[in-house]
Amino acid sequence: MQQSSSYDCDVVIVNYNAGRLITECVQSVLAEQVRHVFVVDNDSHDDSLAHLSASISDVRVTIIRNGQNLGFAAACNIGARASNASTLLFLNPDSVLAEGSLRRMMDVLESDSSIGMVGGLLCNPDGSEQPGGRRVFPTPRRAFMRAFGLSHLGKCFPALFSDFLLHKEPLPLAPTPVEAISGACMLVKHKALEDVGLWDEGYFLHCEDLDWCMRFRLKNWRVVFVPDARVIHVWGACSRSRPFFVEWHKHHGMLRFYNKFFRKQYPGPLWGLVVLGVWLRFGLMSTYFAARLGSAKIGRALKGGAHA
């Protein structure tokens, strides 16, 4: 049954095999009395849409089915084009809005004409803060420090070894401007979206949110983190079953982001080292996942043998 909408906000949720989580996500945003929910499905092959349709009957929910997996940015754009609301919330399907969190983010977004985007406090199911919800831009130098464990030295030498993730910093007591938030939860003014442009579809998965935050910044729109707007996020629920696929696109996205915004700062051989560093990290992560997968297979084989 449809409830009366209290404010002009549409929600875009990109789904890919999110299972029952997508239903919980949609229920949480409908409870916040949004105007409309666009579920853009990237050719899922699980029962997520069937369960959603069977569980929720609300005229505010529209399912848009893509015939193939177009990637996160392209699917977000499809949802954005379908909306004419004054504000748009982009929310991951493995996220649940805490009661009142959308209202709080809306209040902050509308409090200043220079604010173009806000994000809430991304929490693990146990209530602890997740990384990524508030951060500075991961320049190649900062990313190198984190990838090879040198960011731990930031406590002693912050100017040299600072991390780009801010979740270990004390939680601010009030809404705070940041360089970037997470694409898992982005509330955006439509006016700002029209000025900045849609998501860059050159990204398939990962780093497109950083790209958008950077473009908002370059257009003088402020990005604000709202610490008292809680969003429970089951981190990686839709991607942990395909780690190699995710890592490939993550590292491809890193290079696209660096090339667009930092290429001029790294001329000649130095840029070559940046590219080499990105693919070296991909190689290390691939080796890690391969070893973990091999260990899991051996464990299952031994377990099966023990019961033979």
Buried (B, 14 or more C-beta within 10 A) or exposed (E): EEEEBEBBBBBBBBBBBBBEBBBBBBBBBBBBBBBBBBBBBBEBEBEBBEBBEEEBEBEBBBBBEBEEBBBBBBBBBBBBEBBEBBBBBBBBBBBBBBEEBBBBBBBBBBEEEEBBBBBBBBBEEEEEBBBBBBBBBBBBBBBBBBBEEBBEBBEEEEEEBBBBBBBEEEEBEEBEEBBBBBBBBBBBBBEBBEBBEBBBBBBBBBBBBBBBBBBBBEEEBBBBBBBBBBBBBBBEBBBEEEBEEBBBBBBBBBBBBBEBBBEEEBEEEEBEBBBEBBEBBBEEBBEEBEEEEEEEEEEEEEEEEEEE
